[in-house]
Amino acid sequence: MDTMDQQSGTLDYRRGKISGAVYHGGDDLEKVIVAAYKHYCVSNPLHPSVFPAVRKMEAEIVAMCLRLYNNPNGAGTMTAGGTESIIMAVKTYRDWARATKGITEPEMIIPSSAHAAFDKGAAYLKIKVHTIPVDPVTRKADIKRMKRAINTNTIMLVGSTINFPDGNQDDIVALGVLASKYNIGLHVDCCLGSFIVPYLEKAGLAEGSNGKYKLYPFDFRVNGVTSISCDTHKYGFAPKGTSVVMYKNAALRRFQYYVYPDWSGGVYASPSLSGSRPGALIAGTWAAMQYMGDKGYLESCRDIVTCARSIADTIASSIPELYVLGSPPASVVAFGSKHPKVNILEVGDMMSKKGWHLNGLSGPPALHIACTRLTVTMVDTFIADLKDAIKEAKITPNGKGTMVALYGLGNSSPLLCEVLSSKMHSIFNGSVSPASREQHIAIPLNEEEASIQPSFLPQSGSLSSLSPTDHDMSKEKERARLEIILEKECIFLKGTGVDVEPARLSGHVALYLSESTSIKEITLQFRGKARLPVPSHESISLNSAPLTFIVCNHEWSFLEGEKRHSHTLKAGRHFFPFQLQLGGSLPSTVSTTVFGGAFVAYKLRAHVSRPGLSHNLQSQIPVTIIRSFAPEALEYQQTLEIENTWPEKLMYSIMIPHKAWACGDTVTALVKFSPLLKGVGVLNINTSIHETVKVYTRTGHQEHNRAVASMKHEIMPMHYRIFLTRLVQGIAHLWIGSILSFCFFTPTVIPTLKQLSCNPSQQSSNQFVSQSSVKSGFQSRTWWPRQSITPGNRTLQLSDYNNSQEAMQRVPDYQIASRGFIGGVPPLTSLRDLPSYEDSQLGTRTRSDSDLASRFAGVSLSPMATVAE
Ligand SMILES: Cc1ncc(COP(=O)(O)O)c(C=O)c1O
């Protein structure tokens, strides 16, 4: 094993330079655990009657944890780790909600800082997840937004004490209030907080210092908390593969169990995911807890938290380039860069070179260190190395940082899943060292190149020895190919005003080489352009060329070193990950053919240059950016209603359940007629959806109108009808209740819904058209469906009002609703900040790069390419 360690480059965790991962309780404790393990080496608690002592130890571990989290009468089970504890809690709430509330399409609401295990559980158990961004400053769950996301299918909320990314704590008391009010579960993830957070109070550290690091209530004493996960294998210093999930009461825990009484193998019952379980780990955990005792955990809490706070304080007081994320109360400290010349991920790379193994975070870019007992003595070294790393990153910036590219992207991206699966595949079949930190992932073409195949894996005939992709590759041996693979081709910027959730553009540049090839440079450019036509009345007297603006520009260069040096890349597939936070006021992708054509378009362009006369490779793909309201926006909830009278003939009202709709959705409207004259009836209603394109130019604007869809609804003899109009499928530039506008002077779309009033006017003897007009507002003319009402001679009947009412209350599917919509762009005041807007005013670029960069969250903006004056 020493040889294996040496050959594979296993890091020496005892040097204390690893963030989290290894929670070592000391050499003596290690001996105790090994002895316990040896004693129960082959035991299996699936059969408690054979190993009653193991069963007793498990019960005692759970009981000790319940006491620690102030719920001695509660219930719980052991699991194989934090992830399993979380998945089990998710299953419990799913089954509980199904059994007690009949919920068949369960949903859960989690803050964006919640551990990925919740998403994993939701994916396994088919639960819809609403991920709510945390407050960018406090890094705590946004309670208001979480509340807004609750609906009748919600089964649970999640809060952490402490969260993994930045070690901050959510407001569990406020979450508890919501959970109680809506009678849903609240799981508090204390997997990481484990044996630290329950001891902070006793250690005298719960109040924090200088107004920072305060710990708020989080355990079962908080009203509404129904379950907690606590990892014994983290700060409990137990062997890896152990955790505890606890419930408010045993009745709730019942929903965690799986029981199958009719199995041909006998009655099967198991408390958690695994069937057979390692009794040895339970014995090891029990032994570790006995060994540590309250006193031991109290001491370790004091040491570790003091170490973490000392790091946080030193960063705040003596490293001006960095800032600490939030106010972490326990053992984890995350820090980002506030200096334009310091890329924190490059700092991470420098720290790696100094032997540190930190975690890279992606939203925002940051590094974190989870302090352990091994870190306690390393504070000074850490700070000194960090200061050096910052200096080095400043002096020799390479324009990228690799940590997040490899470690921080692991969410639900299909592309990334493919790449990471390949990487995992390589790790598990031995072709890539898990400890390696390559900047790109190279997957060899053939078996010979998978160099360090371990001897105990089958060399041939194994499923992994010829993957379909390897096979496909062999067909393409002749050609070198360059491809850009996007995680998502469509990027949604959700939210309005300052409340825009940044979105991530990410993916890989894939280079396929059939033979070793010399490469000079691999670059990628992301560029957004806006073009608007010259108004016809201007084109003769002024410059008649269309105006083009560069909206944003960002470039990556993937190969290290100087440009003139070539690199030789092996035959095979090479993936170069990239990512960029998009946010601020980037306009939506739009295009129109009216007025000679106008657009806002984004493109990624990759380029591989090769030395000498060898031909270069190029590839480009469009990227679509769509702005929409945040899923919980009022526009999806506010009802629109108008009422009016056709004098002496008819009173009518039209109600539309919400202002914003999704493409592909069905618009429902409730129309109610009350005849004022005997013999007046309604024969049919015509509805239509109109699109207005408004193009702003230097000297004014042009407007184009068209009906996107229209429909005639025959009226049955009743007072009111629901009528439905199918919206155009796909991503169309539609706005219901408002219009699509192109505002190229400020190159973005401004469909702002205005107050409506309805002025019916008689158009012919038997028909009137109610036409919309805008009472107030700017930029957009507002559309309103024309109600064409034909009086007939039937008397209207009152009927099924209740059903109609129900349809009106139907909540739209927010996921669909926020797809395919353009809307929710910031008001004009914030658009004034668009550099292209300002530059078009000034004709020059006045602001510094850093100023722009900071406001555009990672998007570097260049001035307009052409501003024709
Ligand atoms: C807050 C939090 N929850 C859950 C987990 C998952 O734990 P495990 O890796 O033991 O599955 C972790 C792991 O770091 C964590 O920090």
PDBQT file of the ligand as one rigid body, heavy atoms in Angstrom, charges set to zero:
ROOT
HETATM    1  C1  LIG A 901     -23.167  20.720   4.731  1.00  0.00    +0.000 C 
HETATM    2  C2  LIG A 901     -22.919  19.366   4.153  1.00  0.00    +0.000 A 
HETATM    3  N1  LIG A 901     -23.956  18.540   3.926  1.00  0.00    +0.000 NA
HETATM    4  C3  LIG A 901     -23.790  17.307   3.423  1.00  0.00    +0.000 A 
HETATM    5  C4  LIG A 901     -22.540  16.831   3.101  1.00  0.00    +0.000 A 
HETATM    6  C5  LIG A 901     -22.399  15.469   2.485  1.00  0.00    +0.000 C 
HETATM    7  O1  LIG A 901     -21.676  14.642   3.282  1.00  0.00    +0.000 OA
HETATM    8  P1  LIG A 901     -20.943  13.326   2.756  1.00  0.00    +0.000 P 
HETATM    9  O2  LIG A 901     -19.805  13.774   1.918  1.00  0.00    +0.000 OA
HETATM   10  O3  LIG A 901     -20.559  12.653   4.001  1.00  0.00    +0.000 OA
HETATM   11  O4  LIG A 901     -21.917  12.529   1.959  1.00  0.00    +0.000 OA
HETATM   12  C6  LIG A 901     -21.434  17.650   3.319  1.00  0.00    +0.000 A 
HETATM   13  C7  LIG A 901     -20.085  17.216   2.962  1.00  0.00    +0.000 C 
HETATM   14  O5  LIG A 901     -19.133  17.930   3.013  1.00  0.00    +0.000 OA
HETATM   15  C8  LIG A 901     -21.627  18.952   3.841  1.00  0.00    +0.000 A 
HETATM   16  O6  LIG A 901     -20.604  19.793   4.049  1.00  0.00    +0.000 OA
ENDROOT
TORSDOF 0
